[in-house]
């Protein structure tokens, strides 16, 4: 039985802790804040309850696997997991609206043809076929295996089979997501639909590789899911699974350093000056924090120190509304920006704040979130640059104005609002500027590959969104599985078969 110190209680760290405890190790989690879950937090007031982090769960199989591997109770016995249908409703700049069925290619094709015109559905369906090929080519090395020592193969090869595009006597293939939209989808609304999947992660579609086609494919193939009571309930269930497997937790215990002895990790030093010895250390922290704990730790996979992928943050507005949620309301509505170029320049350039950003509106059909059936809890989210200290007052008003395209009587029904800024994310997760990690993606010279889970320091591992395979709830769970495999089975571990 090895002693394992886990730094942080985010979802990747919790997943690793539960798996390691089941393998017979003594696991202690040190968390600087007073609770677990990382970005999966909850805000409560006057009988209303809101998720302040992710509001939907893609690829629930990751957490189903975690619960199967760590105990007899499956995930569905620990949380009320429901499939969202429609998966999303979209309000485009020209006023066109479309509702997309959950995990139904035929349904999506029919819905797009009806709303956007004949042929739109086929173009999107053909794109999904190509996106599936990119998924099949990258799924295992990007998500299910430790990062390859020869990661350059993933960095240099574009897995998306783009359609040849002839222009000015030249034949080219799309290399970015924006080019996929312009050359293959050929409809501004389909392009907005495609690019919204990248924007939701803070990625610029003009520079994001075409391999990001796997993002809409994952949602299409595996569906969109919600946990009743909010995604915080998923964090609770994983935390309770850890407790049931005898994982120990030390809340309010900030770690100030990773100790080394004889060239390998030997424990952690806490803010109060005490030392906790360990045979292995698992760090589920942001890059800046890890650099302070162990300056030589982070590598790509073969000894190279990786660049940090460009990141963005989020502003979330929590709205308490009087009046019942109307029958037939979509759980998620994406209201697209009126001016795509202005939005991208505001997010990824030097332009001023965009007055009409893309806003995601979440309206869960969940009685547990409201004081009674005559009220509704609504969450608005938009992506912003990861810059600390900026006022969000004007942006909040702009977000509410944009959301009125989905909820026309929004201001008349508004009881109160609460705003969560990048500063709040920074406080909860420790990420500089409130940055949110992006999923790992192939191509683009490896700019969107994250550091490997093993490090330059033997016995020290990284887990969670800032490590391989990157950000997002499913990726965090996968990260935990990879770290547990590397510790239990050793450096020859190649992932689950």
HELIX and SHEET records of a PDB file:
HELIX    1   1 UNK A   11  UNK A   22  1                                  12    
HELIX    2   2 UNK A   61  UNK A   70  1                                  10    
HELIX    3   3 UNK A   75  UNK A   78  1                                   4    
HELIX    4   4 UNK A  105  UNK A  116  1                                  12    
HELIX    5   5 UNK A  120  UNK A  139  1                                  20    
HELIX    6   6 UNK A  140  UNK A  144  3                                   5    
HELIX    7   7 UNK A  152  UNK A  156  1                                   5    
HELIX    8   8 UNK A  177  UNK A  180  1                                   4    
HELIX    9   9 UNK A  181  UNK A  185  3                                   5    
HELIX   10  10 UNK A  188  UNK A  199  1                                  12    
HELIX   11  11 UNK A  210  UNK A  212  5                                   3    
HELIX   12  12 UNK A  213  UNK A  222  1                                  10    
HELIX   13  13 UNK A  232  UNK A  244  1                                  13    
HELIX   14  14 UNK A  287  UNK A  293  1                                   7    
HELIX   15  15 UNK A  340  UNK A  348  1                                   9    
HELIX   16  16 UNK A  367  UNK A  369  5                                   3    
HELIX   17  17 UNK A  393  UNK A  403  1                                  11    
HELIX   18  18 UNK A  410  UNK A  413  1                                   4    
HELIX   19  19 UNK A  422  UNK A  429  1                                   8    
HELIX   20  20 UNK A  432  UNK A  434  5                                   3    
HELIX   21  21 UNK A  444  UNK A  446  5                                   3    
HELIX   22  22 UNK A  473  UNK A  489  1                                  17    
SHEET    1   A 5 UNK A 248  UNK A 251  0                                        
SHEET    2   A 5 UNK A  26  UNK A  31  1                                        
SHEET    3   A 5 UNK A   3  UNK A   7  1                                        
SHEET    4   A 5 UNK A 280  UNK A 283  1                                        
SHEET    5   A 5 UNK A 460  UNK A 462  1                                        
SHEET    1   B 2 UNK A  42  UNK A  45  0                                        
SHEET    2   B 2 UNK A  48  UNK A  51 -1                                        
SHEET    1   C 3 UNK A  57  UNK A  58  0                                        
SHEET    2   C 3 UNK A 224  UNK A 227 -1                                        
SHEET    3   C 3 UNK A  81  UNK A  83 -1                                        
SHEET    1   D 7 UNK A  97  UNK A 100  0                                        
SHEET    2   D 7 UNK A  88  UNK A  91 -1                                        
SHEET    3   D 7 UNK A 332  UNK A 335  1                                        
SHEET    4   D 7 UNK A 359  UNK A 362 -1                                        
SHEET    5   D 7 UNK A 375  UNK A 385 -1                                        
SHEET    6   D 7 UNK A 312  UNK A 322 -1                                        
SHEET    7   D 7 UNK A 414  UNK A 420 -1                                        
SHEET    1   E 2 UNK A 165  UNK A 167  0                                        
SHEET    2   E 2 UNK A 170  UNK A 172 -1                                        
SHEET    1   F 3 UNK A 255  UNK A 261  0                                        
SHEET    2   F 3 UNK A 264  UNK A 270 -1                                        
SHEET    3   F 3 UNK A 275  UNK A 277 -1                                        
END                                                                             
